[in-house]
Amino acid sequence: MFDSGVGGLSVVKQLLGAFNSDIVYLGDTARLPYGTKSKDTVLKYSLQNAEFLSKFGVDAIVVACNTASSVAIDALRERFNLPVFGVIEPAARLAAGFKKVCVIGTTSTIQSNAYPKKIAKYSASCGVVQRPCPLFVPLVEEGWLDDEITYAVARRYLGDLNCEALILGCTHYPLLRGVIRDIMGDGVRLIDSGEALVEELKVRGLEGLFKGSGRLICYTTDSEEKFARLGSMFLGKQFNGVKLVDLG
């Protein structure tokens, strides 16, 4: 699995919980954010990341990055003789079962229209409203997961949204699930990437690809200490042994 940073560890947490997966994770923190880069650059980074991961003899590749998922999935499937999963399509497939859906994400993800395009592939009648929430990522990385400032920002972003389901279109956002739930109410289905991927794997009978012993190996392209500090929030536990790698 790769992401531009630590956010993809929210997907790791779901896979570990559902299948006890063995995962090699690469957080390309030296080159984040991907959302501000050109499509060609994101594609180049994604291919480099997958090339690094493929050396471990993995059974599948998960692109735990919304930007890379919207740009690089087809190229990765063409390049590597492996199943390749993104985080957009599973959530979009799940959301297509509702009539009114809201998507929140980073500015770049919202501007890409990746979610509405994928949802339309599965349902012509599903109405989609999008809302960029760029301050959520820095709030998560500050550790302000249940802070009055976070609630104020969430009310500003989400207070006027009306929908049956809300896609958490950034892998940081599941850490704000409690705040978002309080604002949106219990009647709105919150769809996060990791949960949607797990559900899709079960529906397609692909659990076998992900069952393991729960071993997690993490690589980062920048500070190991920062990765471990932030990553512990996403996994809900401390972990050691983050390794630094230079992708060249």
C-alpha positions as a Markdown table, in Angstrom:
| # | Residue | x | y | z |
|---|---|---|---|---|
| 1 | Met | 0.0 | 0.0 | 0.0 |
| 2 | Phe | 1.2 | 3.5 | -0.7 |
| 3 | Asp | 0.0 | 7.0 | 0.1 |
| 4 | Ser | 1.6 | 10.4 | -0.2 |
| 5 | Gly | 1.8 | 10.5 | 3.6 |
| 6 | Val | 0.4 | 8.8 | 6.8 |
| 7 | Gly | -3.3 | 9.1 | 5.9 |
| 8 | Gly | -3.4 | 5.7 | 4.3 |
| 9 | Leu | -2.8 | 4.1 | 7.6 |
| 10 | Ser | -6.5 | 4.6 | 8.3 |
| 11 | Val | -7.0 | 2.1 | 5.4 |
| 12 | Val | -4.3 | -0.1 | 6.9 |
| 13 | Lys | -6.2 | -0.1 | 10.2 |
| 14 | Gln | -9.4 | -1.4 | 8.5 |
| 15 | Leu | -7.5 | -4.2 | 6.6 |
| 16 | Leu | -5.7 | -5.3 | 9.8 |
| 17 | Gly | -9.0 | -5.3 | 11.7 |
| 18 | Ala | -10.9 | -7.2 | 9.0 |
| 19 | Phe | -8.3 | -9.7 | 7.6 |
| 20 | Asn | -5.2 | -9.4 | 9.9 |
| 21 | Ser | -3.4 | -8.5 | 6.7 |
| 22 | Asp | 0.3 | -8.5 | 6.1 |
| 23 | Ile | 1.1 | -5.1 | 4.8 |
| 24 | Val | 4.1 | -3.2 | 3.4 |
| 25 | Tyr | 3.3 | 0.5 | 3.6 |
| 26 | Leu | 5.1 | 3.3 | 1.8 |
| 27 | Gly | 4.3 | 6.9 | 2.9 |
| 28 | Asp | 5.9 | 9.2 | 0.3 |
| 29 | Thr | 6.1 | 12.1 | 2.8 |
| 30 | Ala | 9.1 | 13.8 | 1.1 |
| 31 | Arg | 7.0 | 14.6 | -2.0 |
| 32 | Leu | 3.6 | 15.3 | -0.5 |
| 33 | Pro | 1.0 | 16.7 | -1.1 |
| 34 | Tyr | 0.2 | 15.0 | -4.4 |
| 35 | Gly | -2.9 | 17.1 | -4.8 |
| 36 | Thr | -0.9 | 20.2 | -6.0 |
| 37 | Lys | 1.2 | 18.2 | -8.5 |
| 38 | Ser | 0.4 | 17.7 | -12.2 |
| 39 | Lys | -1.1 | 14.4 | -13.4 |
| 40 | Asp | 2.1 | 13.4 | -15.1 |
| 41 | Thr | 4.0 | 13.9 | -11.8 |
| 42 | Val | 1.5 | 12.0 | -9.7 |
| 43 | Leu | 1.6 | 9.2 | -12.3 |
| 44 | Lys | 5.4 | 9.1 | -12.2 |
| 45 | Tyr | 5.4 | 9.0 | -8.3 |
| 46 | Ser | 2.8 | 6.3 | -8.3 |
| 47 | Leu | 4.7 | 4.1 | -10.6 |
| 48 | Gln | 7.9 | 4.6 | -8.6 |
| 49 | Asn | 6.0 | 3.8 | -5.4 |
| 50 | Ala | 4.5 | 0.6 | -6.8 |
| 51 | Glu | 7.8 | -0.5 | -8.3 |
| 52 | Phe | 9.3 | -0.3 | -4.8 |
| 53 | Leu | 6.5 | -2.2 | -3.2 |
| 54 | Ser | 6.5 | -4.9 | -6.0 |
| 55 | Lys | 10.0 | -5.9 | -4.9 |
| 56 | Phe | 8.5 | -7.4 | -1.7 |
| 57 | Gly | 6.6 | -10.1 | -3.7 |
| 58 | Val | 3.2 | -8.6 | -2.7 |
| 59 | Asp | -0.1 | -10.2 | -3.8 |
| 60 | Ala | -1.8 | -6.9 | -4.5 |
| 61 | Ile | -1.3 | -3.1 | -4.4 |
| 62 | Val | -3.6 | -0.7 | -2.7 |
| 63 | Val | -3.4 | 3.0 | -3.7 |
| 64 | Ala | -4.4 | 4.7 | -0.4 |
| 65 | Cys | -4.3 | 8.2 | -1.9 |
| 66 | Asn | -7.3 | 9.9 | -3.5 |
| 67 | Thr | -5.2 | 11.9 | -5.9 |
| 68 | Ala | -3.2 | 8.9 | -7.1 |
| 69 | Ser | -6.3 | 6.8 | -7.2 |
| 70 | Ser | -7.9 | 9.2 | -9.6 |
| 71 | Val | -4.9 | 9.4 | -11.9 |
| 72 | Ala | -2.8 | 6.2 | -11.8 |
| 73 | Ile | -5.0 | 3.1 | -11.3 |
| 74 | Asp | -5.2 | 2.2 | -15.0 |
| 75 | Ala | -1.5 | 2.7 | -15.6 |
| 76 | Leu | -0.6 | 0.6 | -12.5 |
| 77 | Arg | -2.8 | -2.2 | -13.7 |
| 78 | Glu | -1.2 | -2.1 | -17.1 |
| 79 | Arg | 2.4 | -2.0 | -15.7 |
| 80 | Phe | 2.1 | -4.6 | -12.9 |
| 81 | Asn | 0.7 | -8.1 | -13.1 |
| 82 | Leu | -1.1 | -7.7 | -9.8 |
| 83 | Pro | -4.5 | -6.7 | -8.6 |
| 84 | Val | -4.5 | -3.0 | -8.0 |
| 85 | Phe | -7.1 | -1.3 | -5.7 |
| 86 | Gly | -7.8 | 2.4 | -5.2 |
| 87 | Val | -9.8 | 4.2 | -2.6 |
| 88 | Ile | -12.3 | 6.0 | -4.8 |
| 89 | Glu | -14.1 | 3.3 | -6.6 |
| 90 | Pro | -15.1 | 1.2 | -3.6 |
| 91 | Ala | -16.6 | 4.3 | -1.8 |
| 92 | Ala | -18.3 | 5.4 | -5.0 |
| 93 | Arg | -19.9 | 2.0 | -5.6 |
| 94 | Leu | -21.2 | 2.0 | -2.0 |
| 95 | Ala | -22.5 | 5.6 | -2.3 |
| 96 | Ala | -24.3 | 4.9 | -5.5 |
| 97 | Gly | -27.0 | 3.0 | -3.5 |
| 98 | Phe | -28.2 | 6.3 | -2.0 |
| 99 | Lys | -30.2 | 9.1 | -3.7 |
| 100 | Lys | -28.4 | 12.1 | -2.1 |
| 101 | Val | -24.7 | 11.9 | -1.4 |
| 102 | Cys | -22.2 | 14.5 | -0.2 |
| 103 | Val | -18.5 | 14.2 | -0.8 |
| 104 | Ile | -15.9 | 16.0 | 1.4 |
| 105 | Gly | -12.3 | 16.1 | 0.5 |
| 106 | Thr | -9.2 | 18.2 | -0.1 |
| 107 | Thr | -9.5 | 20.9 | -2.7 |
| 108 | Ser | -7.7 | 19.0 | -5.3 |
| 109 | Thr | -9.8 | 15.9 | -4.9 |
| 110 | Ile | -13.0 | 17.9 | -5.1 |
| 111 | Gln | -11.8 | 19.8 | -8.2 |
| 112 | Ser | -11.0 | 16.5 | -9.9 |
| 113 | Asn | -14.6 | 15.4 | -9.8 |
| 114 | Ala | -13.4 | 11.8 | -9.3 |
| 115 | Tyr | -16.2 | 10.8 | -7.0 |
| 116 | Pro | -19.1 | 12.1 | -9.0 |
| 117 | Lys | -17.7 | 10.5 | -12.2 |
| 118 | Lys | -17.4 | 7.1 | -10.5 |
| 119 | Ile | -20.7 | 7.3 | -8.8 |
| 120 | Ala | -22.4 | 8.2 | -12.1 |
| 121 | Lys | -20.9 | 5.0 | -13.5 |
| 122 | Tyr | -23.0 | 3.0 | -11.1 |
| 123 | Ser | -26.1 | 5.2 | -10.7 |
| 124 | Ala | -27.6 | 7.8 | -13.0 |
| 125 | Ser | -30.1 | 8.9 | -10.3 |
| 126 | Cys | -27.8 | 9.6 | -7.4 |
| 127 | Gly | -27.4 | 13.3 | -6.7 |
| 128 | Val | -23.9 | 14.4 | -5.6 |
| 129 | Val | -22.9 | 17.5 | -3.8 |
| 130 | Gln | -19.2 | 18.2 | -3.1 |
| 131 | Arg | -17.5 | 20.3 | -0.4 |
| 132 | Pro | -13.8 | 21.0 | 0.0 |
| 133 | Cys | -12.6 | 20.8 | 3.6 |
| 134 | Pro | -8.9 | 21.8 | 3.4 |
| 135 | Leu | -8.5 | 22.6 | 7.1 |
| 136 | Phe | -9.4 | 19.1 | 8.2 |
| 137 | Val | -5.9 | 17.6 | 7.3 |
| 138 | Pro | -3.8 | 20.1 | 9.4 |
| 139 | Leu | -6.3 | 19.8 | 12.3 |
| 140 | Val | -5.8 | 16.0 | 12.3 |
| 141 | Glu | -2.0 | 16.3 | 12.1 |
| 142 | Glu | -2.1 | 18.7 | 15.0 |
| 143 | Gly | -3.9 | 16.0 | 16.9 |
| 144 | Trp | -7.0 | 18.2 | 17.5 |
| 145 | Leu | -9.5 | 15.4 | 17.0 |
| 146 | Asp | -12.0 | 16.5 | 19.6 |
| 147 | Asp | -11.3 | 20.2 | 19.9 |
| 148 | Glu | -13.6 | 23.2 | 19.9 |
| 149 | Ile | -11.7 | 24.7 | 17.0 |
| 150 | Thr | -12.3 | 21.5 | 15.0 |
| 151 | Tyr | -16.0 | 21.6 | 15.8 |
| 152 | Ala | -16.2 | 25.2 | 14.7 |
| 153 | Val | -14.5 | 24.4 | 11.4 |
| 154 | Ala | -16.7 | 21.3 | 10.9 |
| 155 | Arg | -19.9 | 23.3 | 11.5 |
| 156 | Arg | -18.7 | 25.9 | 8.9 |
| 157 | Tyr | -18.0 | 23.2 | 6.3 |
| 158 | Leu | -20.8 | 20.8 | 7.0 |
| 159 | Gly | -23.6 | 22.7 | 8.7 |
| 160 | Asp | -25.7 | 23.2 | 5.6 |
| 161 | Leu | -25.2 | 19.8 | 4.0 |
| 162 | Asn | -28.3 | 17.6 | 3.5 |
| 163 | Cys | -27.7 | 14.1 | 2.4 |
| 164 | Glu | -28.3 | 10.4 | 3.1 |
| 165 | Ala | -24.6 | 9.4 | 2.8 |
| 166 | Leu | -21.4 | 11.3 | 3.2 |
| 167 | Ile | -18.1 | 10.1 | 1.6 |
| 168 | Leu | -15.0 | 10.9 | 3.7 |
| 169 | Gly | -13.0 | 11.6 | 0.6 |
| 170 | Cys | -9.6 | 11.9 | 2.3 |
| 171 | Thr | -7.9 | 9.2 | 4.3 |
| 172 | His | -7.3 | 11.7 | 7.2 |
| 173 | Tyr | -11.0 | 12.3 | 7.7 |
| 174 | Pro | -11.9 | 9.0 | 9.5 |
| 175 | Leu | -10.0 | 10.4 | 12.5 |
| 176 | Leu | -12.7 | 13.1 | 12.7 |
| 177 | Arg | -15.6 | 10.7 | 12.4 |
| 178 | Gly | -16.9 | 11.6 | 15.9 |
| 179 | Val | -16.9 | 15.3 | 15.1 |
| 180 | Ile | -18.5 | 14.8 | 11.7 |
| 181 | Arg | -21.1 | 12.4 | 13.1 |
| 182 | Asp | -22.1 | 15.0 | 15.7 |
| 183 | Ile | -22.5 | 17.7 | 13.0 |
| 184 | Met | -24.3 | 15.5 | 10.4 |
| 185 | Gly | -26.4 | 13.4 | 12.8 |
| 186 | Asp | -26.9 | 9.7 | 13.2 |
| 187 | Gly | -29.2 | 9.4 | 10.1 |
| 188 | Val | -26.4 | 10.0 | 7.6 |
| 189 | Arg | -24.2 | 7.0 | 6.5 |
| 190 | Leu | -20.5 | 7.9 | 6.8 |
| 191 | Ile | -18.5 | 6.1 | 4.1 |
| 192 | Asp | -14.8 | 5.9 | 4.6 |
| 193 | Ser | -12.3 | 4.5 | 2.1 |
| 194 | Gly | -11.0 | 1.6 | 4.3 |
| 195 | Glu | -14.4 | 0.3 | 5.3 |
| 196 | Ala | -15.6 | 0.6 | 1.7 |
| 197 | Leu | -12.5 | -1.4 | 0.4 |
| 198 | Val | -13.1 | -4.1 | 3.0 |
| 199 | Glu | -16.7 | -4.4 | 2.0 |
| 200 | Glu | -15.9 | -4.6 | -1.7 |
| 201 | Leu | -13.2 | -7.3 | -1.1 |
| 202 | Lys | -15.8 | -9.4 | 0.8 |
| 203 | Val | -18.5 | -8.9 | -1.9 |
| 204 | Arg | -16.0 | -9.9 | -4.6 |
| 205 | Gly | -14.7 | -12.9 | -2.6 |
| 206 | Leu | -11.1 | -11.5 | -2.6 |
| 207 | Glu | -10.5 | -11.7 | 1.2 |
| 208 | Gly | -7.9 | -14.4 | 0.6 |
| 209 | Leu | -5.5 | -11.8 | -1.0 |
| 210 | Phe | -5.5 | -9.9 | 2.3 |
| 211 | Lys | -5.5 | -12.6 | 5.0 |
| 212 | Gly | -2.3 | -12.8 | 7.0 |
| 213 | Ser | -0.6 | -12.7 | 10.4 |
| 214 | Gly | -1.0 | -8.9 | 11.0 |
| 215 | Arg | 2.5 | -7.9 | 10.2 |
| 216 | Leu | 3.0 | -4.3 | 9.2 |
| 217 | Ile | 6.2 | -2.9 | 7.7 |
| 218 | Cys | 6.3 | 0.9 | 7.1 |
| 219 | Tyr | 8.6 | 2.9 | 4.9 |
| 220 | Thr | 8.8 | 6.6 | 4.5 |
| 221 | Thr | 10.7 | 9.0 | 2.2 |
| 222 | Asp | 11.2 | 11.6 | 4.9 |
| 223 | Ser | 11.4 | 11.8 | 8.7 |
| 224 | Glu | 10.9 | 8.4 | 10.4 |
| 225 | Glu | 10.1 | 10.1 | 13.7 |
| 226 | Lys | 7.4 | 12.3 | 12.4 |
| 227 | Phe | 5.9 | 9.4 | 10.5 |
| 228 | Ala | 5.8 | 7.3 | 13.6 |
| 229 | Arg | 4.3 | 10.1 | 15.7 |
| 230 | Leu | 1.5 | 10.9 | 13.3 |
| 231 | Gly | 1.0 | 7.3 | 12.3 |
| 232 | Ser | 0.3 | 6.2 | 15.9 |
| 233 | Met | -2.9 | 8.4 | 15.8 |
| 234 | Phe | -4.2 | 6.6 | 12.7 |
| 235 | Leu | -3.5 | 3.1 | 13.9 |
| 236 | Gly | -4.5 | 3.9 | 17.5 |
| 237 | Lys | -1.3 | 2.5 | 18.9 |
| 238 | Gln | 2.4 | 3.1 | 19.0 |
| 239 | Phe | 4.6 | 1.3 | 16.5 |
| 240 | Asn | 8.3 | 1.2 | 15.9 |
| 241 | Gly | 10.7 | 0.3 | 13.1 |
| 242 | Val | 9.7 | 2.8 | 10.4 |
| 243 | Lys | 12.4 | 2.7 | 7.7 |
| 244 | Leu | 13.7 | 5.5 | 5.6 |
| 245 | Val | 13.9 | 4.9 | 1.8 |
| 246 | Asp | 15.2 | 7.0 | -1.1 |
| 247 | Leu | 13.2 | 6.3 | -4.2 |
| 248 | Gly | 15.7 | 8.2 | -6.4 |
